[in-house]
Amino acid sequence: MRIRQLFWAMTVAATVAAAHMPLGAMAEQPVQFLPTVQGLWGEPGNWEDYGFGQNVPAAPFDETAVIGSGGIAVVDSVYNQTSTPQGPAELHVTAGEVRILNGAALTMGDIPVGGTSDRSIEILDRLSIVGTGTLGGASIMFGAGATLAIDLSAATASPITVTGSATLNGALNLDYSGIANPSGSKTIITAGSVGGAFSSVSAIGLGAAQTVQVATTVGAVQASVVDLLTMTVNRATGAVTINNPHSHSISLDGYAIRSAAGSLNSASFSGLGSGWSTSASNSSNAASQLFEGTLGSPSASIAGGASPIVSSSGLYVPATPTAFLQDVEDLVFEYTDANVTTPLLGVVNFVGSGKVHNNIVLTIDAGGNAALLNTSPFAQEVEAYRITSTTSPLQAGTWSSLDDQNADDGTWSKSAVSGAGMLLELQEDGTTSFNNATLFNLGKIFDAGYTASGVTFEFLLAGGTDFTEGVVVFGDLPTVGTPGDFDGDGDVDGSDFLRWQRGLSPNGATSTDLNIWRSHFGAAVPSVAGSLVAIPEPTSWMLLLCLSSAAAIAGRARNRRAYQRCRHDKRCVSHRRD
C-alpha cells in the first residue's frame, strides 16, 4: 500500500472511531490541476500538493478534481473505480479544459467500505471528447459559459453517460471530419433525465448542404445530420429557385423567404404552382407558401437533382441600405420537412456579378495592384487601415501608401511594423473621409501570380477602439467619377498626369491609363467662348515631367521625416488601439 494511502487510512480510522461517523460522511478534498498549459491527467506532478504529496485525485479518498487554473488536463488512459490510479469522486471544470482522447475514459467513483460520493460533474468552461473517449458519473451540469466539443468518429457511441440528471447549457461544437459521409443520428449523452438546452449548436466537417439538429428525450441527447434544400438567387435577373442537390427526394410542406432589409418584390412571386397556397400577407420582407395538396398527399416531394422555380425573374431586388454595413443580400430560406420535427434553414446561394457591398472594399487585380473604395452611400471617417496576408507575401516596397501620396495634407503615417505579412497606416492628425466618390489607389501590393486567399482588410473608424472588417474583392480595379480623374478632384488635368507618372492611376504607369488621361484631358473644365482645350503636346509633357520629378524629390524628403516619426510612435508599433 502506498504511504499516502496508509497514512490516510490510519487518519480516517482514528477520526471515525473518535466521532463514530460513517466513512461516507467525510468532507471532500478538492485537488487543483496545476499547469497553465496542456498536461497529462495521470501525471502526479500536475496536481497540487496538499500534505500527502502530489497525486492524481482518487475517489477512495473522496478527492475532487478541480480544473481551475487555465490548464488543459489530457486524459489518455482509463480512470475508473477499478483502474489504478482511479477516477476522482467529482469533477469541476471552472477555468480550463478536460480533454478525453480516443479510447480513454474518465469515470467518477465512490468511497470504498460502504461510503458514497455524489459523483457529480460540473462543466463551467470546456470539455472535449475525441472518438471513443468517454466520461461517466452520477450527474452532469453545463454552465452558461461552457463548451462541449466532440470530435466524432464512425465508432462514437454516447461519449457521456450519467445515471442521474444531465443539465444542458452553453455551446455544443461537433466535428464530423472523422466521418467520410456524415449521416444519421448519434447519441452524445445518455442520462436518467435531461433538462435545459444548448444555447448554440455548431458543426464542421459536414457536406455543403447539410446541418445538424439536436433533440432531447427523457434519457438521451441525440445529434442528427439533416440534408438540406438550397435556394439559388440570380443577382442579375432576380430569379429564385429551390434546389435539391442530393440524390434522394426531400419532403417539403411549407417554406418562407425573408429579407429584413426589404429586398423582395412580392409582386413577382409566382410560387411553386398547383397544390400550393400563397400567403396573403406577402411583402418586401417575406413571401411564403403552404402545400395544400390532395387527400393522401400531406406534403410535396422534391426529387433529387430537381430545381423547381419560385420566381422566373424580379423577386430579388436589392433594397437601398439605410445604414453603413447593412447587408441587403440578407435573404433567409426557411422550410418545413414532414420528416423533421422543427423548421430548417436552407442554404442560400447568390450567383452572378453585381453584389452590393455596403462597406469599404479593397479590390486587388490580377497584377497585384490594389485600391480602396467605400462602395456604400454613407461616408465614413477613417483613422487607420491594415491589410494582412497569410499566404502570398505583401510587397511593402511597391505599396503606394497614403503616406507616400501625401494624402490629406500628409497626415498619414506608415507603421514601422509593415512588411510581408501586414501593411498598416495610421492617421496622425484627425481622420480621412472615405466615400463612394473617392478612390484610393495603393499601387502594387502583391506580385502577379499571388494566391487569392488568406487576405484580410480592416479599418478603424473615428472614435473606435476595434478594427472593422472590410471586404476583399479580386478583379478589375473600380473607377469613380470622370475617367482620367486619378486624384478625384473632379477634373482631368496635369495633377492627374503626375499621379499616372508616379504609378498611382488605377492600373499603374501603363499606356492604358495614359491613353484614358489623354482622351479625357480637360473634362469637367468649363470652356471659354467655345474654345477647345488642347491635349498637351510633348513640350508640355516635358514640363509636367520636370514638375513631377521635383514633387517626387520633395515627397521623399517629407516621407523620410514621417517614417522617423512613425518609428518612435507607440501607436505604429502596437497597431495603435487594436
C-alpha positions as semicolon CSV with decimal commas, in nm:
position;residue;x (nm);y (nm);z (nm)
1;M;0,000;0,000;0,000
2;R;0,130;0,349;-0,082
3;I;0,246;0,563;0,210
4;R;-0,026;0,820;0,137
5;Q;-0,296;0,552;0,138
6;L;-0,168;0,401;0,465
7;F;-0,143;0,738;0,635
8;W;-0,484;0,845;0,508
9;A;-0,646;0,516;0,615
10;M;-0,499;0,547;0,965
11;T;-0,619;0,905;0,994
12;V;-0,968;0,815;0,872
13;A;-0,991;0,519;1,109
14;A;-0,893;0,735;1,403
15;T;-1,140;1,004;1,302
16;V;-1,424;0,759;1,254
17;A;-1,356;0,585;1,582
18;A;-1,348;0,915;1,768
19;A;-1,652;1,068;1,607
20;H;-1,849;0,750;1,545
21;M;-1,941;0,875;1,195
22;P;-1,980;0,672;0,875
23;L;-1,689;0,680;0,629
24;G;-1,902;0,827;0,352
25;A;-1,987;1,135;0,558
26;M;-1,634;1,282;0,542
27;A;-1,582;1,621;0,376
28;E;-1,449;1,609;0,020
29;Q;-1,093;1,714;-0,058
30;P;-1,056;1,935;-0,371
31;V;-0,734;1,881;-0,565
32;Q;-0,630;2,153;-0,810
33;F;-0,477;2,080;-1,150
34;L;-0,162;2,287;-1,168
35;P;-0,036;2,369;-1,517
36;T;-0,145;2,668;-1,718
37;V;-0,064;2,470;-2,031
38;Q;-0,150;2,122;-2,155
39;G;-0,058;1,831;-1,925
40;L;-0,150;1,467;-1,868
41;W;-0,422;1,384;-1,616
42;G;-0,232;1,079;-1,492
43;E;0,092;1,267;-1,414
44;P;0,106;1,317;-1,032
45;G;0,322;1,626;-1,068
46;N;0,040;1,806;-1,247
47;W;-0,171;1,816;-0,929
48;E;-0,122;2,028;-0,619
49;D;0,042;1,901;-0,302
50;Y;-0,193;1,936;-0,007
51;G;0,011;1,745;0,250
52;F;0,024;1,392;0,115
53;G;0,245;1,451;-0,185
54;Q;0,138;1,532;-0,540
55;N;-0,103;1,260;-0,653
56;V;-0,382;1,215;-0,906
57;P;-0,717;1,276;-0,726
58;A;-0,894;0,947;-0,646
59;A;-1,241;0,857;-0,525
60;P;-1,122;0,629;-0,237
61;F;-1,001;0,944;-0,061
62;D;-1,308;1,148;-0,155
63;E;-1,090;1,372;-0,369
64;T;-1,248;1,611;-0,618
65;A;-1,061;1,708;-0,935
66;V;-1,070;2,084;-0,999
67;I;-0,952;2,229;-1,331
68;G;-0,946;2,595;-1,237
69;S;-0,603;2,724;-1,328
70;G;-0,647;2,761;-1,702
71;G;-0,476;2,430;-1,768
72;I;-0,569;2,153;-2,007
73;A;-0,590;1,814;-1,836
74;V;-0,548;1,544;-2,101
75;V;-0,699;1,204;-2,021
76;D;-0,508;0,945;-2,221
77;S;-0,596;0,623;-2,036
78;V;-0,878;0,463;-1,835
79;Y;-0,957;0,609;-1,492
80;N;-1,248;0,443;-1,314
81;Q;-1,349;0,254;-0,999
82;T;-1,115;-0,038;-1,059
83;S;-0,820;0,109;-1,251
84;T;-0,503;0,243;-1,092
85;P;-0,497;0,533;-1,047
86;Q;-0,871;0,556;-1,000
87;G;-1,109;0,828;-1,115
88;P;-1,198;1,116;-0,881
89;A;-1,508;1,143;-0,666
90;E;-1,622;1,458;-0,851
91;L;-1,508;1,680;-1,137
92;H;-1,531;2,059;-1,156
93;V;-1,402;2,238;-1,468
94;T;-1,422;2,602;-1,364
95;A;-1,149;2,770;-1,573
96;G;-0,973;2,534;-1,809
97;E;-1,035;2,219;-2,010
98;V;-1,059;1,844;-1,969
99;R;-0,968;1,669;-2,293
100;I;-1,051;1,296;-2,319
101;L;-0,865;1,127;-2,603
102;N;-0,979;0,848;-2,830
103;G;-1,011;0,523;-2,632
104;A;-0,964;0,693;-2,293
105;A;-1,221;0,702;-2,013
106;L;-1,280;0,913;-1,702
107;T;-1,545;0,787;-1,458
108;M;-1,635;0,932;-1,121
109;G;-1,602;0,676;-0,836
110;D;-1,732;0,609;-0,482
111;I;-1,558;0,594;-0,144
112;P;-1,499;0,229;-0,051
113;V;-1,629;0,038;0,251
114;G;-1,990;0,146;0,203
115;G;-1,914;0,514;0,159
116;T;-2,061;0,721;-0,125
117;S;-1,988;1,050;-0,303
118;D;-2,223;1,238;-0,529
119;R;-2,007;1,155;-0,836
120;S;-2,115;1,485;-0,994
121;I;-1,962;1,658;-1,294
122;E;-1,971;2,037;-1,333
123;I;-1,854;2,195;-1,661
124;L;-1,827;2,575;-1,650
125;D;-1,554;2,604;-1,913
126;R;-1,455;2,340;-2,172
127;L;-1,493;1,964;-2,209
128;S;-1,352;1,796;-2,521
129;I;-1,401;1,431;-2,615
130;V;-1,238;1,258;-2,911
131;G;-1,363;0,947;-3,092
132;T;-1,447;0,668;-2,850
133;G;-1,341;0,861;-2,539
134;T;-1,600;0,857;-2,257
135;L;-1,694;1,047;-1,942
136;G;-1,918;0,898;-1,672
137;G;-2,070;0,989;-1,338
138;A;-2,395;1,030;-1,150
139;S;-2,489;1,372;-1,293
140;I;-2,353;1,641;-1,523
141;M;-2,424;2,013;-1,544
142;F;-2,310;2,251;-1,819
143;G;-2,298;2,621;-1,725
144;A;-2,392;2,915;-1,948
145;G;-2,027;2,970;-2,045
146;A;-1,948;2,603;-2,105
147;T;-1,841;2,442;-2,431
148;L;-1,885;2,073;-2,509
149;A;-1,668;1,983;-2,808
150;I;-1,691;1,632;-2,954
151;D;-1,474;1,505;-3,240
152;L;-1,693;1,229;-3,378
153;S;-1,580;0,908;-3,542
154;A;-1,776;0,625;-3,700
155;A;-1,738;0,433;-3,370
156;T;-1,853;0,716;-3,142
157;A;-2,137;0,598;-2,915
158;S;-2,264;0,812;-2,624
159;P;-1,942;0,986;-2,513
160;I;-2,114;1,098;-2,189
161;T;-2,314;0,864;-1,963
162;V;-2,464;0,962;-1,627
163;T;-2,710;0,767;-1,415
164;G;-2,894;1,076;-1,296
165;S;-2,964;1,417;-1,448
166;A;-2,796;1,598;-1,735
167;T;-2,849;1,977;-1,736
168;L;-2,768;2,141;-2,070
169;N;-2,646;2,495;-2,136
170;G;-2,367;2,671;-2,322
171;A;-2,231;2,571;-2,663
172;L;-2,216;2,234;-2,838
173;N;-1,948;2,205;-3,108
174;L;-1,948;1,888;-3,318
175;D;-1,671;1,787;-3,559
176;Y;-1,771;1,531;-3,824
177;S;-1,436;1,547;-4,005
178;G;-1,352;1,194;-3,888
179;I;-1,653;1,050;-4,074
180;A;-1,629;1,008;-4,451
181;N;-2,000;1,051;-4,524
182;P;-2,182;1,207;-4,227
183;S;-2,541;1,092;-4,197
184;G;-2,794;0,963;-3,947
185;S;-2,807;1,017;-3,571
186;K;-2,560;0,975;-3,288
187;T;-2,633;0,972;-2,916
188;I;-2,393;1,212;-2,745
189;I;-2,534;1,198;-2,388
190;T;-2,716;0,918;-2,208
191;A;-2,880;1,017;-1,877
192;G;-3,157;0,932;-1,635
193;S;-3,319;1,264;-1,723
194;V;-3,233;1,562;-1,944
195;G;-3,314;1,926;-1,876
196;G;-3,231;2,259;-2,040
197;A;-3,085;2,304;-2,388
198;F;-2,760;2,409;-2,551
199;S;-2,773;2,780;-2,632
200;S;-2,582;2,726;-2,958
201;V;-2,502;2,426;-3,177
202;S;-2,237;2,425;-3,449
203;A;-2,087;2,154;-3,666
204;I;-1,792;2,127;-3,905
205;G;-1,699;1,851;-4,146
206;L;-2,049;1,826;-4,293
207;G;-2,142;1,836;-4,661
208;A;-2,213;2,165;-4,839
209;A;-2,590;2,130;-4,790
210;Q;-2,608;1,959;-4,452
211;T;-2,678;2,072;-4,100
212;V;-2,711;1,909;-3,760
213;Q;-3,014;1,910;-3,531
214;V;-3,001;1,824;-3,162
215;A;-3,301;1,661;-2,997
216;T;-3,351;1,558;-2,635
217;T;-3,562;1,277;-2,496
218;V;-3,621;1,166;-2,138
219;G;-3,296;0,972;-2,131
220;A;-3,074;1,091;-2,417
221;V;-2,939;1,377;-2,628
222;Q;-2,905;1,298;-2,998
223;A;-2,739;1,483;-3,286
224;S;-2,881;1,414;-3,632
225;V;-2,733;1,508;-3,969
226;V;-3,001;1,653;-4,199
227;D;-2,967;1,700;-4,577
228;L;-3,085;2,048;-4,674
229;L;-3,261;2,208;-4,967
230;T;-3,087;2,511;-5,115
231;M;-3,219;2,830;-5,273
232;T;-3,043;2,995;-5,567
233;V;-3,083;3,370;-5,626
234;N;-2,972;3,530;-5,952
235;R;-2,847;3,885;-5,888
236;A;-2,888;3,993;-6,250
237;T;-3,248;3,877;-6,304
238;G;-3,383;3,841;-5,951
239;A;-3,492;3,482;-6,035
240;V;-3,522;3,236;-5,745
241;T;-3,523;2,856;-5,749
242;I;-3,538;2,587;-5,481
243;N;-3,281;2,311;-5,537
244;N;-3,236;1,959;-5,405
245;P;-2,863;1,886;-5,452
246;H;-2,890;1,536;-5,301
247;S;-2,958;1,205;-5,471
248;H;-3,270;1,126;-5,266
249;S;-3,601;1,313;-5,258
250;I;-3,683;1,559;-4,979
251;S;-4,028;1,625;-4,840
252;L;-4,149;1,988;-4,845
253;D;-4,480;2,107;-4,699
254;G;-4,414;2,477;-4,645
255;Y;-4,148;2,744;-4,696
256;A;-4,082;3,114;-4,644
257;I;-3,832;3,357;-4,794
258;R;-3,749;3,654;-4,572
259;S;-3,548;3,975;-4,601
260;A;-3,513;4,212;-4,307
261;A;-3,382;4,482;-4,544
262;G;-3,688;4,455;-4,772
263;S;-3,516;4,308;-5,080
264;L;-3,821;4,115;-5,206
265;N;-4,060;4,225;-5,480
266;S;-4,365;4,024;-5,376
267;A;-4,548;4,123;-5,697
268;S;-4,305;3,896;-5,886
269;F;-4,361;3,600;-5,654
270;S;-4,520;3,322;-5,862
271;G;-4,459;3,032;-5,622
272;L;-4,447;2,659;-5,687
273;G;-4,783;2,632;-5,862
274;S;-5,052;2,366;-5,828
275;G;-5,119;2,237;-5,479
276;W;-4,956;2,536;-5,309
277;S;-5,137;2,824;-5,139
278;T;-4,969;3,164;-5,122
279;S;-4,981;3,380;-4,811
280;A;-5,199;3,691;-4,841
281;S;-4,952;3,888;-4,630
282;N;-4,652;3,865;-4,864
283;S;-4,446;4,184;-4,868
284;S;-4,097;4,318;-4,938
285;N;-3,989;4,141;-4,618
286;A;-4,146;3,797;-4,662
287;A;-4,304;3,561;-4,915
288;S;-4,437;3,216;-4,821
289;Q;-4,642;2,919;-4,934
290;L;-4,801;2,611;-4,777
291;F;-4,867;2,283;-4,954
292;E;-5,238;2,206;-4,957
293;G;-5,212;1,914;-5,196
294;T;-5,476;1,648;-5,215
295;L;-5,612;1,384;-4,979
296;G;-5,336;1,136;-4,904
297;S;-5,059;1,378;-5,009
298;P;-4,973;1,583;-4,699
299;S;-4,652;1,718;-4,849
300;A;-4,477;1,773;-5,178
301;S;-4,170;1,575;-5,276
302;I;-3,867;1,746;-5,431
303;A;-3,679;1,484;-5,631
304;G;-3,303;1,456;-5,608
305;G;-3,143;1,700;-5,851
306;A;-3,468;1,891;-5,910
307;S;-3,486;2,273;-5,916
308;P;-3,845;2,399;-5,908
309;I;-3,881;2,769;-5,992
310;V;-4,022;3,001;-5,727
311;S;-3,992;3,310;-5,947
312;S;-3,860;3,334;-6,302
313;S;-3,744;3,695;-6,251
314;G;-3,772;4,003;-6,037
315;L;-3,836;3,854;-5,694
316;Y;-3,499;3,964;-5,559
317;V;-3,448;4,340;-5,587
318;P;-3,174;4,468;-5,355
319;A;-3,309;4,729;-5,115
320;T;-3,141;5,063;-5,060
321;P;-2,936;5,028;-4,741
322;T;-3,030;5,255;-4,453
323;A;-2,706;5,226;-4,256
324;F;-2,339;5,151;-4,312
325;L;-2,258;4,775;-4,313
326;Q;-2,624;4,677;-4,354
327;D;-2,647;4,364;-4,570
328;V;-2,922;4,384;-4,832
329;E;-2,836;4,036;-4,961
330;D;-2,994;3,902;-4,645
331;L;-3,240;3,650;-4,786
332;V;-3,330;3,366;-4,549
333;F;-3,486;3,041;-4,676
334;E;-3,679;2,850;-4,409
335;Y;-3,886;2,541;-4,476
336;T;-4,060;2,250;-4,310
337;D;-3,995;1,887;-4,388
338;A;-4,262;1,637;-4,289
339;N;-3,985;1,403;-4,165
340;V;-3,814;1,661;-3,939
341;T;-3,974;1,795;-3,622
342;T;-3,852;2,157;-3,640
343;P;-3,822;2,409;-3,927
344;L;-3,497;2,402;-4,122
345;L;-3,283;2,683;-4,259
346;G;-3,187;2,604;-4,616
347;V;-2,867;2,721;-4,781
348;V;-2,896;3,045;-4,985
349;N;-2,663;3,083;-5,284
350;F;-2,635;3,413;-5,472
351;V;-2,499;3,381;-5,825
352;G;-2,385;3,634;-6,082
353;S;-2,199;3,963;-6,058
354;G;-2,324;4,282;-5,901
355;K;-2,304;4,201;-5,531
356;V;-2,391;4,501;-5,316
357;H;-2,108;4,574;-5,072
358;N;-2,228;4,829;-4,819
359;N;-1,876;4,857;-4,685
360;I;-1,525;4,976;-4,761
361;V;-1,382;4,745;-5,026
362;L;-1,022;4,650;-5,100
363;T;-1,001;4,543;-5,467
364;I;-0,692;4,359;-5,595
365;D;-0,642;4,294;-5,965
366;A;-0,457;4,009;-6,135
367;G;-0,132;4,208;-6,137
368;G;-0,141;4,267;-5,761
369;N;-0,247;4,633;-5,787
370;A;-0,495;4,744;-5,519
371;A;-0,742;5,022;-5,447
372;L;-0,972;5,121;-5,162
373;L;-1,327;5,248;-5,216
374;N;-1,620;5,295;-4,984
375;T;-1,893;5,149;-5,203
376;S;-2,171;5,238;-4,958
377;P;-2,370;5,564;-4,977
378;F;-2,250;5,650;-4,624
379;A;-1,923;5,843;-4,590
380;Q;-1,701;5,715;-4,308
381;E;-1,422;5,887;-4,119
382;V;-1,124;5,653;-4,103
383;E;-0,826;5,670;-3,866
384;A;-0,631;5,362;-3,975
385;Y;-0,638;5,059;-4,202
386;R;-0,446;4,736;-4,226
387;I;-0,410;4,461;-4,486
388;T;-0,285;4,118;-4,382
389;S;-0,191;3,809;-4,579
390;T;-0,128;3,456;-4,455
391;T;-0,044;3,317;-4,800
392;S;0,144;3,532;-5,054
393;P;0,384;3,796;-4,919
394;L;0,274;4,159;-4,934
395;Q;0,506;4,390;-5,125
396;A;0,575;4,684;-4,895
397;G;0,836;4,816;-5,137
398;T;0,589;4,877;-5,421
399;W;0,294;4,961;-5,196
400;S;0,186;5,320;-5,262
401;S;0,074;5,416;-4,914
402;L;-0,137;5,721;-4,835
403;D;0,174;5,845;-4,656
404;D;0,371;5,814;-4,982
405;Q;0,096;6,000;-5,165
406;N;0,093;6,282;-4,908
407;A;-0,282;6,222;-4,878
408;D;-0,489;6,456;-4,663
409;D;-0,204;6,708;-4,633
410;G;0,047;6,446;-4,524
411;T;-0,136;6,337;-4,212
412;W;-0,097;5,962;-4,278
413;S;0,199;5,764;-4,149
414;K;0,314;5,415;-4,241
415;S;0,365;5,191;-3,940
416;A;0,712;5,050;-3,886
417;V;0,560;4,702;-3,848
418;S;0,450;4,696;-4,213
419;G;0,607;4,414;-4,410
420;A;0,539;4,086;-4,590
421;G;0,259;3,986;-4,353
422;M;0,087;4,320;-4,297
423;L;0,051;4,672;-4,434
424;L;-0,059;4,925;-4,170
425;E;-0,120;5,300;-4,192
426;L;-0,234;5,545;-3,927
427;Q;-0,388;5,891;-3,940
428;E;-0,165;6,115;-3,729
429;D;-0,388;6,421;-3,721
430;G;-0,763;6,367;-3,738
431;T;-0,941;6,143;-3,987
432;T;-0,985;6,095;-4,361
433;S;-1,325;6,068;-4,524
434;F;-1,383;5,752;-4,727
435;N;-1,681;5,790;-4,962
436;N;-1,809;5,642;-5,286
437;A;-1,664;5,925;-5,494
438;T;-1,303;5,892;-5,373
439;L;-1,081;5,608;-5,487
440;F;-0,755;5,545;-5,301
441;N;-0,507;5,361;-5,522
442;L;-0,246;5,168;-5,325
443;G;-0,017;5,063;-5,606
444;K;0,123;4,710;-5,632
445;I;0,076;4,526;-5,300
446;F;0,129;4,174;-5,444
447;D;0,343;4,027;-5,718
448;A;0,150;3,883;-6,011
449;G;0,055;3,520;-5,951
450;Y;-0,028;3,574;-5,584
451;T;-0,269;3,338;-5,407
452;A;-0,619;3,489;-5,395
453;S;-0,693;3,372;-5,043
454;G;-0,578;3,442;-4,691
455;V;-0,610;3,819;-4,740
456;T;-0,797;4,036;-4,490
457;F;-0,869;4,409;-4,485
458;E;-0,973;4,604;-4,175
459;F;-1,018;4,970;-4,090
460;L;-1,055;5,177;-3,775
461;L;-1,343;5,425;-3,771
462;A;-1,317;5,759;-3,593
463;G;-1,357;5,720;-3,219
464;G;-1,348;5,340;-3,242
465;T;-1,133;5,104;-3,040
466;D;-1,167;4,792;-3,257
467;F;-1,098;4,742;-3,624
468;T;-1,398;4,680;-3,853
469;E;-1,371;4,406;-4,113
470;G;-1,389;4,532;-4,468
471;V;-1,443;4,340;-4,792
472;V;-1,173;4,193;-5,016
473;V;-1,259;4,157;-5,388
474;F;-1,035;4,009;-5,656
475;G;-1,092;4,158;-6,003
476;D;-1,057;4,475;-6,207
477;L;-0,997;4,790;-6,008
478;P;-1,300;5,017;-5,979
479;T;-1,326;5,366;-6,124
480;V;-1,522;5,663;-5,996
481;G;-1,615;5,997;-6,145
482;T;-1,462;6,115;-6,472
483;P;-1,223;5,872;-6,649
484;G;-0,870;6,004;-6,614
485;D;-0,950;6,194;-6,292
486;F;-0,690;5,997;-6,098
487;D;-0,682;6,234;-5,799
488;G;-1,061;6,255;-5,765
489;D;-1,081;6,634;-5,767
490;G;-1,350;6,648;-6,036
491;D;-1,138;6,735;-6,339
492;V;-0,872;6,581;-6,561
493;D;-0,561;6,796;-6,560
494;G;-0,185;6,798;-6,504
495;S;-0,206;6,669;-6,147
496;D;-0,372;6,354;-6,278
497;F;-0,081;6,310;-6,518
498;L;0,158;6,338;-6,223
499;R;-0,031;6,060;-6,043
500;W;-0,009;5,844;-6,357
501;Q;0,363;5,915;-6,384
502;R;0,408;5,802;-6,023
503;G;0,213;5,483;-6,089
504;L;-0,089;5,596;-5,884
505;S;-0,354;5,562;-6,152
506;P;-0,587;5,256;-6,131
507;N;-0,363;5,033;-6,347
508;G;-0,032;5,195;-6,261
509;A;0,201;5,371;-6,506
510;T;0,061;5,192;-6,811
511;S;-0,016;5,311;-7,162
512;T;-0,382;5,219;-7,100
513;D;-0,420;5,476;-6,822
514;L;-0,213;5,731;-7,015
515;N;-0,449;5,699;-7,312
516;I;-0,751;5,736;-7,080
517;W;-0,596;6,056;-6,939
518;R;-0,515;6,194;-7,285
519;S;-0,863;6,123;-7,424
520;H;-1,034;6,293;-7,129
521;F;-0,788;6,577;-7,062
522;G;-0,982;6,892;-6,983
523;A;-1,303;6,711;-6,887
524;A;-1,515;6,897;-6,630
525;V;-1,324;7,221;-6,705
526;P;-1,562;7,496;-6,834
527;S;-1,487;7,605;-7,188
528;V;-1,433;7,976;-7,258
529;A;-1,625;8,124;-7,555
530;G;-1,643;7,788;-7,719
531;S;-1,266;7,747;-7,735
532;L;-1,123;7,397;-7,717
533;V;-0,883;7,280;-7,451
534;A;-0,587;7,127;-7,629
535;I;-0,422;6,799;-7,535
536;P;-0,071;6,880;-7,408
537;E;0,195;6,850;-7,673
538;P;0,525;6,675;-7,600
539;T;0,680;7,006;-7,485
540;S;0,405;7,038;-7,222
541;W;0,462;6,679;-7,116
542;M;0,830;6,753;-7,058
543;L;0,731;7,042;-6,830
544;L;0,493;6,818;-6,640
545;L;0,761;6,551;-6,606
546;C;1,001;6,808;-6,460
547;L;0,737;6,924;-6,218
548;S;0,664;6,563;-6,121
549;S;1,033;6,492;-6,058
550;A;1,060;6,796;-5,830
551;A;0,746;6,690;-5,645
552;A;0,880;6,337;-5,605
553;I;1,208;6,464;-5,453
554;A;1,020;6,684;-5,207
555;G;0,783;6,398;-5,128
556;R;1,066;6,157;-5,049
557;A;1,216;6,405;-4,801
558;R;0,878;6,455;-4,635
559;N;0,816;6,080;-4,617
560;R;1,154;6,022;-4,454
561;R;1,051;6,264;-4,178
562;A;0,713;6,088;-4,142
563;Y;0,885;5,750;-4,126
564;Q;1,112;5,869;-3,848
565;R;0,808;5,993;-3,656
566;C;0,636;5,658;-3,703
567;R;0,938;5,460;-3,584
568;H;0,906;5,625;-3,244
569;D;0,526;5,631;-3,235
570;K;0,387;5,369;-2,997
571;R;0,064;5,364;-3,195
572;C;0,253;5,241;-3,501
573;V;0,444;4,973;-3,316
574;S;0,146;4,849;-3,115
575;H;-0,103;4,872;-3,405
576;R;-0,250;5,170;-3,223
577;R;-0,562;5,085;-3,020
578;D;-0,610;4,736;-3,158
